[in-house]
């Protein structure tokens, strides 16, 4: 989250950088500066009035001791007026602070200097890719038909039990899910991440800390009676583990991982892009999170990207890595790489991971700081996360790319976890 101090000192720079996101910040920025100026004037006036009240209160005591009862009573009446004025100024100050907070949360993160300008997905930049895009033998069958043919996913039963976007995995389909979760978690642990099993619901403070609130509340499932939210990603509970903490810089980076189901309303999604596993309301994902020193966070972003790339390579899937343009970068992120794998039967690229550096944006909301060895002064830490990986579209690509006349070949990396090499 941007601070008023930073915005006031860098007004033109903030407006220019946010324009890279296709975000016109001039109006909000000027209003923030104006409200802050009014707030400061009000604070000065209130402090002056409080000083006068203290002085007048001492004067009353002196007048009473001197027997000047009439003057003392007059002074007392004046203090009553002052107190009422202070009360009114305090209420006005609270209103201005709430207004200022409401304006600040409307501003997205400032993009990193390397993020290209652009309006949306068409303006994203391919960084690199790998794997060979090969059409399946014969006429490629999409994964939703393969799932029915091999009886591994039942979309109709999921719809019966809950609704569309909640598939029912069964038999080898369920085992493939478990295999991918185990593979991704074990690889993360080998890469130095500590595994957690976090809660699947979070409170408002947690949602605000990572930027889901108030930006994305319409996309989250809300348990109204308890005012809790089902997590859209493990990023939310994992990053909030460190809310309010001061971390010694020698302990950075903190690297953690978790498998969780994720829940997203996906309001407004429709058409061919939501068929099968392409877009779900509930899906499984292994997440990686890092808390890092601000001087080293962009090194960590590249390291996390290379790590996720190694997973996709081991699954043998054709992939590409995209640097998101400003208009396609998430609200809280400063820089994001998306991973897409090619689904051969659909002949389309499917996003399976986003890895982002949020800079200090989340940490400011979380009051998450770090301190260098021997220093008293603290600094805002940086937070990063990535999907490593999201399962549904990975499975969709595996099914479509590995279909043969004999059955669906299982990627070699998953065979130790499935116990079989082919789905027949």
N, C-alpha and C positions, 0 to 999 in steps of 0.2 A: 504494500500500500504506500502511495506517495504521501509525504508529509507536507504540511502547510509551509514549513520553513523552506523546504526544497522547492516547492512550487513558486513561492514568492521570489526566491532568489534566481530562479531559472525559468521564468514565465515563458519566454519566447522559445526556449529550447524544448520545454515540455510539450508545447503546442505542436512544434515541428516534428518531434519524434513520434508523438501519438498519431500524427497524420500518416505515418508509415502504416499504421493499422487501419487506415480509412476511418479514423475516429476524429471528428471535429471537436477538439477540447477547448477552443477559445472561450466559449460562453461559460462553461463550468469553471474553468481556471480563473477567469476574471471575477466570477461570483465568489469563488473561494477567497480570493485576495481581498475583495470588498468586505465580505462577512468577517474575515479575520481582522481587518482594520477596524471595523465597527466594534468587534469584541475587545480588541486591545484598548480602544478609547474608553469603552465601558469599564474595563478592569481598572484603568488608571483613575477614572472618576470614582469608582467604588472604593479603591484603596485610599484615595484622598479623603473621602467622606468618612471612612472608618477611622482614619487618623484624627479627624476633627471630632468625631464622636468620643474617642478615647480621651482627648484633651478636655472636652466639655464635661465628661463624666468626672474627671479629676477635679475640675473647677467646682462642680456641685458640692463635693465633699468639703472643699475649702470654705465655700460660702456658708454652708450649714454650721461649720465649726466657728465661723466668725459671727454667727447669729444673723446673717443676712438671709433670712428665710424667704422673703419675697423674691429676691434675685435668684436664689437657689431654685425656687419653684419654676420661675420663668426659664431658667437654664434647663431644668428637667423636662419642661414641655418641648424645648428645642431638640433635646436628645430623642424624644419620642418621635418627632417628625423625621429626624435623621434615620432612625431605625426603620421606619416605614419606607423611606426612600431607598435605603440599602436593601431592604427586602424586595422591593420592586425591581431594583437593578440586578439583584441576584437571580430573580425569576427570568428576566430578560436575557441575562448572561447564559443561563441554562438553555433557553430557546435557541440562542445563537450557536452554542456548542453542539446541540442536536442537529441544527441545520447544517453546520460545517461538516459534521460526521457523515450526514446523509449525502452531501456533495462529494466528499472524498472517496466514498466507496463506489461512486459511479465511474471513477477513472481507472482504466485498465493499467496493467504494468507497462512501463516504458520498454520497447523492444531493444534488444542488443543491436549494436551498430552493424553487425553482419547480416541482420534480417532484411531481406529485400522488401520493397514496397509492393503492394498488390491488393487486389480486391477479394480474391478467394482461391479455391483449389487450383484453378487453371494457371495461377501465377506462382505456384510452388516450384522450387528448383530441385531437379534431380542431382543428388550429390554423387551417388554411385549405386551399383547394383550387382547382381550375380545370379548364377543359375541359368539354365537354358529353358526358354519357353517352348514346350513341345506339346502339340495337340495329341490327345488320347487316340489310341488305335480305333479306327472306325468312327462312328458318330459319338462325340463326347456326351456323357450323361451328367446332368447337374447333380450336385450332392444331395438335394432333397429327394430326388428319385432313387439315387444310390442308397440312401438311408432306408428307404422303404423296401427296396429290392433285397438288401442284406439284413433287414429287420434289426437295425441298430439304433435308430432314432424314430420316435413316433410323435410327429407334430400334431396329429389329430387328438391323440389322448392328452397331450399337454394342454391343448386348447380346451378339451372337455374338463380337465381338472382345474385349470386356472384361467386360461385365455390365450390368445395368440401371443407369440413371443416368449412362451414358456415351454420349450421342448422337453420331452421325456426321453432320456437316454436309457438304453437297455442292452443287456448282454455285452457283446464286444464293443458296442458304442460307449456304454458306461465304463468299461475297462480301458478304452482309449482315453477317456477323460482322466481317469485316475493315473494312467501311465504318463500323460503329459504333465499333470500336476507334479508328480513325483520327480520326473526328469527336470523340469524347470526349477523346482525347489532345490534339488541336490546340486544342480549346476550353480545356482546362486550361492549356496553354502560354500562350495569349492572356491568361488570367486571372492569369498570373504564377507558375505552377508550373513547376519544373524537372523534366524527365523523367529517370527512372532505369529501368534494366533489371536488377532484382535477382535473386539466386539464388531458385530455387523450392523449396529445402530449407533448413531452419534447424536450429541446435543447441538444446540444452536452455536455455542462457542466454538466447537470443533469445526462445524461447517463454515463459520465466518473465518476461522484461522487459516484455512487452506483456500479460501476464495470461492467456495460453492455458494455461500450466502453472502450478500443477497442476490448474487448474479444468476444462480441456476436453481433456485428453489422450485421452479415449475417443472424441472426435469427429475426431481427426487421424489421418492415415495415418502409421505409424511404420516407418522403415527400421531394423530392430532391429540388424542387423550393424554399422552405422555410427552408430547412435543419433542419427539425423537424422529430422526431421519434414517432410513435404510441407506447404507453406504453405496455411492455410485462407483467407488473404487477404494481399494485398501489404502491408497495415498492419504485419505482423510484421517482414519484412526492412527495410522503409523506416524505421520508427521506430527500429529497432536500429542504423541507420547512426550515430546520435548517442549510443549507449550510452557512458557515462563521460565525455562531453564537457562542457566549460564554454564557453558561448556568450555572446559580448558582446551585451548587450540591444539595441544599435543595429542588430544584424543580424537581429533578429526582426521579423516572423515568418519562419521558414524554411518555404517552401512547395514540396512535392515531389509528383510523381505518377508512376504506373507502370501499365502494362498487364501483367497476369499471368494465367495459368490459376490457378484456386483448387481445392483438393481438400478435400472434407469427407465424412466417413463417413455423416453423417446417420443415425446409429443410432437406431432406434425410430420412424423415419418410415414411414408406410404409408398405403394407401387412396387416395382420389381426389386428395388434395393432392400426390401425387407423380407424377401423370400427366404425360406429355409433358415440357415444360421447367419445370414448376412447382417441382421440387426435384431437383437433380442432385448427383452425387458429384464431377464435374469441370465447371467452368464458367469463362468468361472474365469479367474485370472490370477496369475502370480505377479506381484508388484515388487519392484525394487525402489528403495528410497535412500537418499544420501543427505546428511547434514554436513556442510563443508565450509571451510574458511573462505571468506569472500575473495581472497587472492587466488584461490585454486579451483573455484567452482566450474569454470569453463573447461579446464582440463578434465575434471570429473565428468562433464557432459560428454566429451569425446570418448572417454574411457567406457562410460555406460553404453554409448552408442555402439562401440566396437564389441562389447560383451553381448548385447542383444543380437548383433549381426552374426556372432558366432553360433548362437542358438538356431537362427533361421538357416544358416548354412548346414548345420548338422542334421536338420530335418530334410535337407535336399530340395527346398522349395525355391523357385525363381523369385527374386525379390528386388526391390529398389528402395533406396533411402531418399527421402525428400526433405529439404529444408523448407519449412513453412514460411510463406510470405506474411507480412504484417496483418493482412486482412483475414488470414486463416489461423493465426496464432491465438491460442486460448487466452481468456481474460487475464489470468494471473501469471502467465508464462512470459519470460523475456526472450527465450529462443527454444524452438522445438524441432526435433527431427521426427518424421513419421516413417514407419516401416510398412511397406505394402508387399503382399505376396500375390502371385498370379494364380487365379482359379481358371484352369484350362477349359473346362466345359462352358463356363459362363463367359470366358474370354474377357475377364475384367480383373482389375487390381483391387484387392481387399486390404484395408488397413488392419494390422494386427498389433501394432505398438506405437505409442507416442512416448518419446523421452524428452523431458523438458528441464531447463534450468529456470527457476523462478526468481533467481537473484535474492534480493532482500524483501521482495513483495509479501510473501507469506510470513516470513520471519518477523516482520514488523507487526503484523496482525497477531502473531503468536507470542510476541515479546520474547523471542528466542535469540539469545546472544552468545557470543564466545569471547574469550579473553586470552591474549597471548601470555606465555609464561613470564612471571615477574611483573606484569603490568596491572595497574589498578583499573584502568579504563577498559570498558567493554565495547564490542562492536556487534552490529547485526550480522548474524550468520546467514548463509545462503542455503536454500533447499532445492533438491532435485528429485525427480522420480521418473519411472518408466515402466511400461508393461513388458514383462519378460516371462511369459507372453500371455495375451488374451486368447483363450482356447477356441471359441466357436469358429472364427474365420480360418484359423490354422487348420482345424479339422476339416472344414469345407475344402480348403486347398489340397490337403492330403488326399481326401477322397477323390476329388476331381482329377488331380494330377497323376495319381498312382493307380487308376483303374486299368485293369487288363482283362482279357477274355477269361482268365482263370479266377480273378478276384481282385481285391484291392490290396496292394502291397503296403506293408507297414514300414515306415522309415527305420533304418537300421538302429538309430539312436534310441528308438522306443521299444525295440524288441525285448531287451532285458526286462522291461517293465510290463509288457503285455503277455509275454510267454508264447506269442505266435507271430509269424512273419507275414501272414496273409489273411484277409477276411474273405471267407468263401460262403 
